[in-house]
Amino acid sequence: MKPEKYISRLRLALGLQSHARLHAGGGRGLVEFARVAEDAGFDGIVIGDHVVIGPRLDRYPYPPVHFAVDDPWLEPMTVLAAAAAITSRIILATGVLVTPLRPAVLLAKTAATLDAISGGRFELGVGVGWQPEEFAAIGADFERRGELLTDGLRACRALWSEFPASYSGSSVAFDQVWCCPRPAQGSGIPLLFSGSLHERNMTRIVEQGVGWITPPGLPLLEISSGIRLLRERYTREGRDPDGLRVRTRLPISSAPDGQIDLSPTFKAIQEYAEAGVTDLTVWTKSLTGSPELIADRIRDFGTAWTEWRAQFRAPARVDQGSNSPGVPL
């Protein structure tokens, strides 16, 4: 496959990390990063989620732990709603939202509202979470978190697509209710499921989702193997495998002077694209640990991304028999 074929569908998002404390002015500074990212050429923003943090950081499943118990975690849907008001183009995504912590009907309403006010730019990346303390604090059953995730999102899809909606599941049920506004994206909001590709997660992705968010730090070889499995399942279930989206973290290479080393970084981008990854996230803390430098680093990397991607666009075809401008191939 020619490079432009797989790079043309590749999207780069800036990952907002409120716990990294790189933003100024409280939460307003974090929201402002969305405007900087859009102006710089990024395709989207992604933000993670914790409602509360418990004391047992040793349970974090993807070491090393990169935050403290008292670091700030701004509520992601609120941040994305604020970002929607100051941007017009970029995708607004969670990565990931611990959906079992939220009542399904309220989640459906919040997500649909965000999609409506952003003009259909919202994508919902979801996961089951890993902290028993977080579930206990909000009154949710940690042991049933997988069931709550699956059942809750099925309820959301009913509320987004049926008018009126009815649903009866193991954790939520309703009959003949109207949930307005409806999402701007037709009958629903794109769902991407995070985590390992065990059978339950594979089923969720194929039946309910548009894609997979890989575990942090998963080697490219394992990502590639997972993509092959998902494409096979898509085909078997009658879904177009080319519609599968896969989001993962982009590792940034740094030069000895602390600047971003663009050559190996963009070589890695091409390798991810060749493997079938469609969405890469650059987390703010990987660009710099300095609040004074972060805005410039976002701008510089976005500009470099835009220039790099442009080289893979097909050249214009010029009609030699007329004075008309070239037409993209």
VOGU-3710 file (C-alpha; in Angstrom, 3 decimals, decimal comma):
1> mkpekyisrl> 0,000/0,000/0,000  1,331/3,439/-0,916  2,197/5,684/2,074  -0,440/8,279/1,210  -3,145/5,610/1,447  -2,623/4,922/5,155  -1,297/8,328/6,193  -4,273/10,125/4,646  -6,565/8,705/7,350  -4,096/9,219/10,207
11> rlalglqsha> -5,104/11,788/12,842  -2,917/13,395/15,497  -4,410/14,556/18,786  -2,954/16,524/21,663  -3,484/14,747/24,964  -4,432/17,188/27,717  -3,065/16,216/31,137  -4,398/18,419/33,901  -2,450/16,370/36,450  0,807/17,431/34,745
21> rlhagggrgl> 0,212/21,001/36,012  1,531/22,547/32,801  -1,397/24,927/32,364  -1,770/28,374/33,885  -4,873/30,114/35,232  -6,521/27,040/36,717  -8,602/25,097/34,233  -8,794/27,978/31,769  -5,198/27,407/30,744  -5,869/23,754/29,954
31> vefarvaeda> -8,860/24,687/27,801  -6,720/27,250/25,970  -4,404/24,423/24,869  -7,280/23,262/22,644  -7,196/26,534/20,708  -3,401/26,373/20,440  -3,614/22,779/19,162  -6,249/23,624/16,541  -4,281/26,629/15,288  -1,098/24,520/15,150
41> gfdgivigdh> -2,638/21,848/12,916  -3,533/19,053/15,328  -6,602/17,036/14,373  -8,049/16,679/17,863  -7,638/16,759/21,615  -7,929/13,877/24,066  -8,403/14,028/27,833  -8,361/11,320/30,509  -10,561/10,794/33,535  -10,583/10,205/37,274
51> vvigprldry> -13,418/11,290/39,532  -11,360/10,736/42,690  -7,951/9,211/43,407  -7,464/6,638/46,148  -4,247/6,023/48,108  -3,288/2,752/46,376  -1,344/3,994/43,354  0,502/0,675/43,420  -2,614/-0,755/41,756  -2,036/1,367/38,649
61> pyppvhfavd> -1,909/-1,264/35,871  0,418/0,583/33,483  3,543/1,526/35,467  5,353/3,724/36,083  2,825/5,865/37,957  2,985/9,371/36,467  0,772/11,288/38,908  0,329/11,858/42,642  -2,785/11,345/44,750  -3,344/15,113/45,048
71> dpwlepmtvl> -2,776/16,040/41,400  -5,754/17,774/39,728  -7,974/15,818/37,341  -10,413/18,183/35,637  -13,719/16,599/34,663  -13,234/15,689/30,981  -16,700/16,318/29,565  -16,703/19,795/31,108  -13,282/20,585/29,647  -14,337/19,363/26,195
81> aaaaaitsri> -17,510/21,448/26,315  -15,412/24,540/27,073  -12,997/23,580/24,282  -15,921/23,201/21,860  -16,798/26,851/22,431  -13,372/28,144/21,345  -12,627/25,723/18,477  -14,388/24,836/15,251  -12,514/21,969/13,596  -10,751/19,576/15,955
91> ilatgvlvtp> -12,165/16,300/17,270  -12,995/16,349/21,003  -12,357/12,960/22,604  -12,128/11,245/25,959  -9,267/8,889/26,483  -10,610/7,287/28,476  -13,825/8,050/30,363  -14,566/5,570/33,175  -18,186/5,189/32,148  -19,286/2,704/34,886
101> lrpavllakt> -18,887/5,592/37,356  -21,682/7,526/35,635  -25,402/6,722/35,432  -26,022/5,596/31,860  -28,991/7,874/31,160  -27,144/10,939/32,460  -24,068/9,966/30,437  -26,208/9,706/27,297  -27,639/13,174/27,908  -24,246/14,767/28,637
111> aatldaisgg> -22,570/13,161/25,621  -25,412/14,095/23,268  -25,330/17,686/24,521  -21,584/17,913/23,983  -21,929/16,467/20,492  -24,734/18,910/19,682  -22,927/22,051/20,832  -19,678/20,994/19,119  -21,373/20,324/15,790  -20,735/16,569/15,833
121> rfelgvgvgw> -17,081/16,600/16,881  -17,275/14,412/19,998  -15,800/10,902/20,286  -16,274/8,822/23,422  -13,306/6,702/24,444  -14,368/4,435/27,304  -12,896/2,031/29,830  -13,706/0,079/32,991  -11,281/1,778/35,394  -8,889/0,181/37,865
131> qpeefaaiga> -9,496/1,776/41,295  -11,860/0,025/43,756  -11,782/3,186/45,918  -13,138/5,288/43,065  -16,093/2,966/42,575  -16,771/2,767/46,311  -16,765/6,558/46,637  -19,412/6,963/43,959  -21,480/3,936/44,975  -20,776/1,722/41,961
141> dferrgellt> -19,920/-1,973/42,071  -16,259/-2,462/41,128  -16,706/-6,196/40,567  -19,454/-5,525/37,988  -17,585/-2,759/36,150  -17,352/-4,688/32,863  -21,062/-5,433/32,929  -21,849/-1,809/33,839  -19,756/-0,591/30,915  -21,393/-2,858/28,331
151> dglracralw> -24,942/-2,475/29,618  -24,663/1,287/30,139  -23,387/1,968/26,646  -26,095/-0,192/25,091  -28,588/1,996/26,949  -26,844/5,115/25,646  -27,052/3,872/22,072  -30,774/3,261/22,485  -31,295/6,794/23,810  -29,267/8,274/20,956
161> sefpasysgs> -30,976/6,321/18,171  -34,577/5,612/19,220  -37,322/8,187/19,604  -38,854/7,354/22,040  -36,358/4,913/23,504  -36,867/1,730/25,494  -34,227/-0,518/27,008  -34,068/-3,273/29,608  -30,681/-4,421/30,835  -29,025/-5,818/33,923
171> svafdqvwcc> -28,195/-2,396/35,390  -30,497/0,099/33,665  -34,001/0,027/32,224  -36,458/2,551/30,817  -39,540/2,507/28,643  -40,844/5,045/26,125  -38,636/8,002/27,067  -37,358/10,872/24,955  -33,723/11,985/25,346  -33,192/15,364/23,683
181> prpaqgsgip> -31,081/16,787/22,176  -30,002/13,932/19,999  -26,337/13,709/18,921  -25,405/15,804/15,910  -23,751/12,702/14,418  -26,942/11,045/13,283  -27,912/8,034/15,380  -25,004/8,025/17,773  -21,575/9,016/19,009  -18,450/7,065/17,992
191> llfsgslher> -17,366/4,688/20,781  -13,787/3,512/21,179  -13,075/0,845/23,801  -9,806/0,786/25,714  -7,879/-2,110/27,182  -6,610/-5,551/26,277  -8,215/-7,507/23,467  -9,796/-10,245/25,553  -12,954/-11,795/24,162  -15,373/-9,496/26,015
201> nmtriveqgv> -13,598/-6,388/24,771  -13,358/-7,705/21,220  -17,112/-8,266/21,292  -17,760/-4,753/22,620  -15,633/-3,185/19,881  -17,202/-5,177/17,064  -20,802/-4,906/18,271  -20,913/-1,383/19,697  -17,787/0,531/18,762  -15,833/2,088/15,957
211> gwitppglpl> -12,453/1,219/17,370  -9,864/0,270/19,963  -7,716/2,347/22,320  -4,597/0,331/23,072  -3,183/-0,043/26,590  -0,429/2,520/27,330  2,999/1,398/26,215  1,790/-1,595/24,203  4,578/-2,602/21,766  3,915/-1,956/18,093
221> leissgirll> 4,150/-5,648/17,257  1,295/-6,414/19,682  -0,736/-3,477/18,368  -0,311/-4,776/14,830  -1,377/-8,270/15,895  -4,448/-6,857/17,648  -5,423/-4,862/14,576  -5,270/-8,004/12,437  -7,548/-9,819/14,882  -10,049/-6,960/14,931
231> rerytregrd> -10,096/-6,635/11,155  -10,791/-10,371/10,888  -13,651/-10,075/13,375  -15,050/-7,037/11,548  -15,052/-8,985/8,288  -16,636/-12,032/9,902  -19,414/-9,910/11,400  -20,139/-8,128/8,116  -18,502/-4,822/9,058  -16,046/-2,958/6,845
241> pdglrvrtrl> -12,552/-3,551/8,322  -11,356/-0,305/6,750  -13,734/1,506/9,098  -11,825/0,334/12,176  -10,133/3,127/14,147  -7,196/2,427/16,455  -5,833/5,022/18,870  -2,517/4,782/20,712  0,088/6,979/22,386  2,891/8,352/20,211
251> pissapdgqi> 6,285/8,068/21,906  8,296/11,262/21,460  12,047/11,120/20,870  14,047/13,850/22,584  17,378/15,299/21,526  20,189/15,831/24,076  19,253/19,526/24,398  15,685/18,636/25,417  14,153/19,543/22,053  11,965/17,074/20,177
261> dlsptfkaiq> 13,975/14,896/17,794  11,671/14,979/14,796  13,367/12,412/12,563  12,850/9,304/14,758  9,489/10,619/15,951  8,076/10,889/12,428  9,657/7,574/11,472  7,649/6,073/14,333  4,488/7,800/13,084  4,895/6,165/9,693
271> eyaeagvtdl> 5,474/2,749/11,293  2,298/3,086/13,358  0,339/4,106/10,275  1,681/1,140/8,301  0,550/-1,178/11,104  -3,009/0,136/10,836  -3,098/2,717/13,630  -5,401/5,582/12,655  -5,167/7,914/15,667  -2,054/8,986/17,575
281> tvwtksltgs> -2,039/10,966/20,812  0,835/13,222/21,849  0,480/13,822/25,588  1,474/17,277/26,786  3,992/15,984/29,316  5,887/14,177/26,554  6,486/17,518/24,812  7,977/19,254/27,862  7,771/19,438/31,629  7,948/23,222/31,580
291> peliadrird> 4,786/25,376/31,791  6,782/28,195/30,180  7,591/26,106/27,097  4,455/24,036/26,572  2,521/26,403/24,266  5,522/26,848/21,963  6,151/23,091/21,912  2,524/22,466/20,913  2,822/25,006/18,103  6,174/23,673/16,894
301> fgtawtewra> 5,066/20,055/16,855  1,762/20,869/15,169  3,565/22,789/12,450  6,047/19,945/11,931  3,168/17,453/11,723  1,330/19,540/9,136  4,446/19,886/6,973  5,344/16,196/7,276  1,871/14,971/6,376  1,680/17,312/3,360
311> qfraparvdq> 4,453/15,428/1,575  2,224/12,361/1,280  -0,606/14,135/-0,482  -1,096/13,123/-4,076  0,150/15,738/-6,561  -2,293/17,770/-8,607  -3,080/16,543/-12,114  -2,902/19,352/-14,655  -4,981/19,239/-17,809  -2,447/20,210/-20,482
321> gsnspgvpl> -5,219/21,083/-22,910  -6,731/23,855/-20,841  -5,887/26,659/-18,487  -7,894/25,114/-15,646  -6,165/24,567/-12,305  -4,908/21,145/-11,329  -7,392/18,653/-9,909  -6,294/16,551/-6,942  -5,884/12,903/-7,828
//
